[in-house]
Amino acid sequence: MTDTQIKRPPAPHAAERARTIAARHGSAALLPQSGSRTSPLFHHVHPCGTTILLLADEHPLVGQLWQTPRTEVTAMLEIADQAPVQLREPVRGLLWLTGWVSALEGEEAREEILAVADVRPDHRLLDAGHGASVLRLTPASMVIADAEGTSSIRPEQFASATPDPFCRNEDNWLRHLEAAHRDVVGQLARHLPEELRSGNVRPLGLDRFGLRLRVEAECDDHDVRIAFSKPVSTAQELAAELRRLMGCPFLSQR
């Protein structure tokens, strides 16, 4: 490695990061190849990447899909990964799924809605067939862009990956860290490059490989990953790694 090369801390693979963003169910926008950007009433990404959407019956795209003969429309679904704490630049990453959108009807639509409800009950699903149409996006390609970089992902890579083990609890943990343990954030900031320590340090994210901090400086923002000593998969392992990063003197007494 040359002097100009910097070794990046270990991080989840792009497909794993994409699965994590999808599992967080962030805000979404549908961009048809011909048509305007619109926010679906509901979206759910299956582990295979196929996505179920609800759009109001009167939406122009729905009318286009119900033309005779029935048609498919090329479209891109953009899913934003929002930070769980209030930041001046809140989007941590974006996931784009590009493919073909089709409208479902009758028993096929009902089966899809029931399949989603089994894993993610949501009152918006009750609107299916009652003012909202059920659409399916079948992806041909995926792209993720976040602080780790921009990567293309094949649908089979997405399907074989799993979301981060902490993605369901991350929001609550980081909000609690921000609200009740600013002293802990200050201790973690010791691991930042010296030139960044004077900025406003905020908890940005965590995963099995480490913790991410956002430094809001006067002119710009910096995202920094602080690596764990090893990947973790349980809350107990995560707590031990956080104590290690804080320099806790009782670490050896676990």
C-alpha positions, -999 to 999 in steps of 0.1 A, spaced: 0 0 0 14 34 -10 14 64 13 -15 79 -6 -37 49 -1 -59 47 30 -71 14 42 -109 16 48 -124 -1 79 -143 -33 72 -180 -28 63 -209 -49 52 -210 -60 15 -230 -38 -8 -257 -64 -11 -261 -67 27 -263 -29 29 -290 -29 2 -310 -55 21 -307 -35 52 -320 -3 35 -349 -23 20 -357 -38 54 -359 -4 71 -389 6 48 -377 42 44 -395 68 22 -398 58 -14 -404 74 -48 -415 57 -80 -400 71 -113 -417 56 -144 -397 59 -176 -424 82 -189 -443 101 -162 -437 121 -131 -421 111 -98 -446 98 -73 -446 85 -37 -464 51 -34 -490 47 -7 -470 17 5 -441 -4 -6 -425 -37 5 -394 -53 -9 -393 -91 -7 -360 -109 0 -358 -117 -37 -360 -80 -46 -395 -82 -60 -414 -52 -46 -451 -48 -40 -465 -12 -43 -499 4 -36 -509 34 -58 -542 53 -57 -566 39 -84 -568 74 -100 -531 77 -105 -522 80 -142 -497 51 -140 -525 28 -128 -546 37 -158 -516 31 -181 -510 -3 -167 -547 -13 -171 -547 -5 -208 -559 -33 -232 -539 -54 -237 -524 -51 -203 -489 -37 -203 -457 -34 -182 -439 -1 -176 -402 3 -170 -396 22 -138 -372 29 -110 -380 28 -73 -358 49 -51 -357 41 -14 -340 65 10 -322 55 42 -329 82 67 -308 88 98 -327 81 130 -315 114 146 -322 149 133 -293 159 110 -290 188 86 -283 162 58 -305 133 70 -302 108 41 -275 82 48 -279 62 16 -301 55 -14 -312 22 -30 -325 22 -66 -344 -8 -80 -349 -6 -118 -372 -31 -136 -408 -36 -148 -440 -26 -131 -472 -45 -137 -507 -43 -122 -522 -72 -103 -558 -81 -100 -582 -105 -83 -567 -135 -65 -532 -127 -76 -534 -93 -59 -550 -108 -28 -523 -134 -24 -496 -108 -27 -512 -86 -1 -516 -116 23 -480 -126 18 -468 -91 27 -492 -90 57 -478 -122 71 -443 -106 75 -452 -70 79 -488 -62 91 -497 -26 81 -531 -8 81 -523 6 46 -527 -29 32 -564 -27 39 -567 -1 11 -558 -27 -15 -589 -31 -37 -606 -2 -19 -592 28 -36 -556 15 -41 -542 -8 -68 -516 -35 -62 -485 -32 -84 -455 -54 -87 -420 -43 -96 -397 -70 -109 -361 -58 -107 -336 -62 -134 -308 -42 -116 -301 -25 -83 -277 3 -73 -268 14 -38 -251 47 -29 -239 55 6 -208 66 25 -191 33 15 -195 41 -22 -217 34 -51 -222 -3 -62 -243 -22 -87 -260 -53 -73 -274 -82 -92 -308 -94 -80 -293 -128 -72 -267 -111 -49 -295 -92 -32 -315 -124 -27 -285 -143 -12 -276 -115 13 -293 -108 47 -301 -75 64 -278 -64 93 -288 -81 125 -293 -48 143 -313 -29 116 -346 -34 135 -333 -18 167 -308 7 153 -332 36 153 -342 33 190 -306 27 201 -291 57 183 -319 80 194 -314 69 230 -276 74 226 -282 109 212 -307 120 239 -294 104 271 -257 96 266 -240 125 250 -210 117 273 -207 84 255 -207 101 221 -179 123 234 -158 93 245 -164 76 211 -152 108 194 -117 101 207 -114 77 178 -120 104 152 -91 121 133 -79 150 154 -90 176 128 -126 164 131 -130 163 169 -140 200 172 -171 195 150 -206 186 162 -203 148 166 -236 128 162 -244 91 161 -252 82 125 -255 44 123 -243 10 135 -240 -24 120 -222 -57 128 -189 -43 117 -188 -10 136 -203 24 145 -207 54 122 -205 90 134 -215 121 116 -193 152 122 -212 183 113 -184 209 107 -190 246 99 -187 241 61 -194 205 55 -202 171 69 -179 140 74 -191 104 80 -166 83 98 -167 45 105 -152 32 137 -145 -5 134 -152 -31 160 -124 -55 168 -145 -83 152 -180 -85 136 -208 -89 162 -242 -105 159 -258 -101 194 -267 -73 217 -242 -86 243 -214 -87 218 -223 -52 206 -223 -39 242 -188 -53 248 -175 -37 216 -189 -3 226 -174 -6 261 -141 -14 244 -143 17 222 -151 38 252 -121 24 271 -143 10 299 -121 -2 328 -146 -30 336 -144 -46 302 -124 -75 316 -150 -82 343 -177 -93 318 
